[in-house]
Amino acid sequence: MAKKAPRRTAERILEVTLALFNRFGEPNVSTTLISAELGISPGNLYYHYPAKDELINSLLDRYEKALGELLGASGGVRDVEDAWFFMHTLFELIWQYRFLYRDLNDLLSKNRKLETHFQRVIESKTRAVKDLLGSMSRHRALNIDAREAAPTATSMVVVLTYWLSFEYVRDPRHALEPEHAQLALLRGAHHVLNLLIPYLESGQRLHLQQLVSAYMRAGAAPTKEEQASLTI
C-alpha cells in the first residue's frame, strides 16, 4: 500500500493545481499557494514536481491525451446535430483546461514544451475539422468546395482556440467562472458552426437555428445582449 501513496499524492497535486490555475490564472498561482491549498509542505510538492513547469507539462499531457481521443471522432460527424454535439464536447474539454487558453501567449513564451506541443494541438484540431467538413459533405449536409474547406477549417480552429480569451476580454471578472460556463460554451459552439452557414443545406441551416434556440432556453437565462449574440 505504501508504494501507491506517491501516485495518489501526485494525482491530488495535479487536480488541485488545475483548479487553481483555472480559477486564478497560471501566472497568479505559486507553488507555495498550491502546497498551502493541499496542506502539504513545499518540499513534498517539489518531490513530485520539482518545478512549476513540471505541473504545467503534466496537465498538458493529460489534455493532449483527452483531446486526441475526442478529435478521433470527427470523421463520424454526419450532420449539424452531430457537429453541434462534437463542438460542444470539444469546448467542454477546453473549459476543463481553460488556463491553457486564458494565458496561452504568456505560457508559450515561457514553456518550450508547451510551445512545441501546442503547435501540434492546432494541427490536430485543423485535421479534425477538415475531416468533419469532409464527412458532412459526403452525407450532403453541406456543400463546400475543396478550395474553401481549408480556410474555413482554419477559421473554425481560430475561434476554437481564442474563444475563451474573447469571453474573458468581454467580462474579465465573471466570464471564466463556473456559473457562466454553459452560456460561454454555447456561444462558442454556435459561433464556430455559424462559419458553416454559407455552405449548409437549407434544412441543416434551419436545424442549427433550432438547436441554438433550444440550448439557449435550457441554459442559464441570458441577457438581451447575450440573446442578440446567439441570433443567426
N, C-alpha and C positions, 0 to 999 in steps of 0.2 A: 504493500500500500504506500509506503514512503516514497517509492520511486515515481508514483503518479502525481505526487504533490506539486513538483515543479511545473508539470504540464498544466495542472489546474490553475496554479498561480499565474502562469504566463497567459492563459486564456482570459482570466479575470482582468489582468492588466490591460489587455487589448480591448476588452469590452468597455471598461471604464474610460480608457483613453479615447476611444471612438466617440463615446457620449460627450466627453469634454470638448474634443475637437469640434464636433458638430454644434455644440451649444455656444462656445465662445470663439471659435476660430483657432486654427493651429498656432498662429503666432502669439496668441494670448494665453496659451496653456504651457506651463513649465513642467518639467519632470518633478519638481517639488510639489506642485499642485496635484499632479497625478498620484504621487505616493501618499500625500495627505488624504486625498479622496478615498484611496484604497485602505488607509490605515496601516500602511507598511513603511518601513524605513527606506530612504533613498537608496541605500546600499542593496536592499532586496530588489528594488526595481532595476538597478544597474546590473545586478546579477543576471537577470533575464534579458534585459535590453540595455546594453552598455551606452547607448546614445539615443537621443530623441529621434534621429533619422531611422534607427532600427525599428522604432514603433511605427513610424510612417510607412516604411517599406513593408513591414508585416501586414499592415492594413491594406496597402496597395495590392499585395499578393492575394489577399482574400477577395478584394474587389475584382481583380482580373479573373480569378477563377470563376466567380459567380457570373461575371459579365460574359465570359466565354460560353458558359452553359446556356445563358439566355439568348445570346446572339445566334447560336446554332439553330434556333427555331425560326429564324427569319424567312427561310426558304419555304416554310409551310404556311405563310400568310397568303390567304386567297382573296380576301375582300376587305372592305372598310372595317367591318366588325372585328375581324382578326387583327387588322392593323392597329385599331384602337386599343385592343387588349395588349398587344405587343408593346406599343409605345408607352402605355400607362405602366405596364410592368417594368419597362426599362427605366422610366422616370422614378418609380418606387425604389429601384436599386440605386440609382444616382442619389436619391434623397437619403438613403441609408448611409451613404458615404459622402454626404454633401460637403464636408470640409474640404475634400479634394477639389471641388468645383468652386467653392466660395473663395478659396485662397490659391487658386490654381497658378496664376502667374508668379506669385511670391514663392510658392513651393517649387516650381520649375527652376527658378533662378538659384535655389539653394541645394536642391537634391538631384544629383546626377542620375540616380536610378529612376526617379520619377520622370525626369526629362526624357530619357530614352524610352521608358515603358509607356508613357502617356502618348507618345507618337504612335506606338503600336495599338494603343486603345483607340485612337482616332481612326487608324487604318482599318481596324476590325469593325468598328461601327460603320464606316463607309462601305465596306464589303457587304455587311449585313443589310444595310439599307438598299444597296443595289440588288441584292438577292430578293429582298421584299418587293421592290418595284418589278423585277422580272417575274416573280410568281404572280403578283396581282395582274400583270399584263397577260400572262398565259391563261389566267382564269377570267380574262376580259372584264375585270373590274375597273381598269383604267387603260388608256391608250396613250402611250408616251414613246416618242421617238428615241432611238438609242443615243442620239447626239444630245438629247435633252436630259436623259436619265442621269448621266454623271454629274452635271452641275446641280441638278435637283437633289440628288443624294447628298452632295457636299453641303448644300444649303440646309438640308434637314439635320445633318450632323452638327453644323454650326449652332443651330437652335438648341439641339440636344445638349451640346457642351456648355453653352453660355446662358441657358435659360435661367438657372438659379441665380447667376450673377445679376441678370436683369431684374429678377424678382427682388433681390437684395437691394439694388440701387433704388428701386421704386419705394421700398419701405424698410430701411435698414434695421429699425427697431423690432419689427414683427415678422418680416417675410419668411425667415427661416426657423421660426418657432413651430413646434409640432402641431399646434392647433390650426395653423394656416397651411399645413402640408397638403391636404386634399385638394384645396382650390388651386394651389400653386401647381400641383402635378396635373390637374385637369387642364389648366390654361396651357401648360407646356405641351401636353399631348395634342391638344386642339391646334395649337399654332404650328406644330411640326406637320400634322396631317393637312392643315389648311394649304400648305405648299403644293398639295396634290390636286387641289380644286380644279385647275385648268385641264387636268388630264382624266379626271374621274368620269365614269359613265354616269348619266343623269340620275339613275336610280341610286347609285352609290353615293353621289353627292348629297341627295336628299337624306339618305340613311345617316351620313355623317352628321348632318344638321340635327337629326333626331337624337342621335347618340349624345351629342353635346348638350342638348336641352335636357335629356333625361338625367345625365350625370350631374348637371348643374342643379336640378331640382333635388336630387338625392344628397348632394353635398351640403356643406355649410352655406347658409344663406348669404349670397354675395351682395355687395353694394351695387348701386346703379352703375357706377363706373366699371365694376367687375362684370356686370351683365353685358355692358356695351362691348367689353373686350372679348366676350365669348360669342358675339353675334357674327355669323358668317355673312 
